[in-house]
Amino acid sequence: MKFIDLKEKSSKELNELLKEKKTALFELKLKLKTMQLTNPSEIKGVRKDIARINTAISAKKD
């Protein structure tokens, strides 16, 4: 996911996407704890996506 794609979305869409990514992060962390996650670097990617979405949301507020 790129920041350019996020700039074009509305605030409502960004909030929904943020909720989905946070749910995905929770599920990945759960899989990591139960030793079911095969690629732990997925967590890093989801965390970066959440940071990009938060940045886009704060840019919309200005």
C-alpha positions in Angstrom: 0.0 0.0 0.0 1.4 3.4 -1.0 0.7 6.8 0.5 -0.3 8.2 -2.9 -3.2 5.7 -2.9 -4.3 6.7 0.6 -4.3 10.4 -0.2 -7.1 9.9 -2.7 -9.4 8.2 -0.2 -12.0 9.9 2.0 -11.7 10.0 5.8 -14.4 7.4 6.2 -12.6 5.0 3.9 -9.4 5.6 5.8 -11.0 4.9 9.1 -12.5 1.6 7.8 -9.2 0.6 6.4 -7.4 1.4 9.6 -9.9 -0.8 11.5 -9.3 -3.7 9.1 -5.5 -3.4 9.4 -5.7 -3.3 13.2 -7.8 -6.5 13.2 -5.3 -8.1 10.8 -2.4 -7.1 13.1 -4.2 -8.6 16.1 -4.8 -11.9 14.2 -1.1 -12.0 13.1 0.1 -11.4 16.6 -2.2 -14.2 17.8 -0.9 -16.6 15.2 2.7 -15.7 16.2 2.0 -16.5 19.8 0.5 -19.9 18.9 3.3 -20.7 16.5 1.1 -20.7 13.4 2.7 -17.8 11.6 5.1 -18.9 8.9 6.3 -15.4 8.0 6.8 -13.1 10.9 7.8 -10.2 8.7 4.1 -9.8 7.8 3.6 -8.1 11.1 6.1 -5.4 10.2 4.3 -4.7 6.9 0.9 -4.4 8.6 2.4 -2.0 11.2 3.8 0.2 8.4 0.5 0.2 6.7 -1.2 1.4 9.9 1.4 4.1 10.2 0.7 5.3 6.6 -3.0 5.3 7.2 -2.6 7.4 10.4 -0.4 9.8 8.5 -3.0 10.2 5.8 -5.8 10.8 8.3 -3.8 13.5 10.1 -2.9 15.1 6.7 -6.7 15.3 5.9 -7.4 17.1 9.2 -5.2 20.1 8.3 
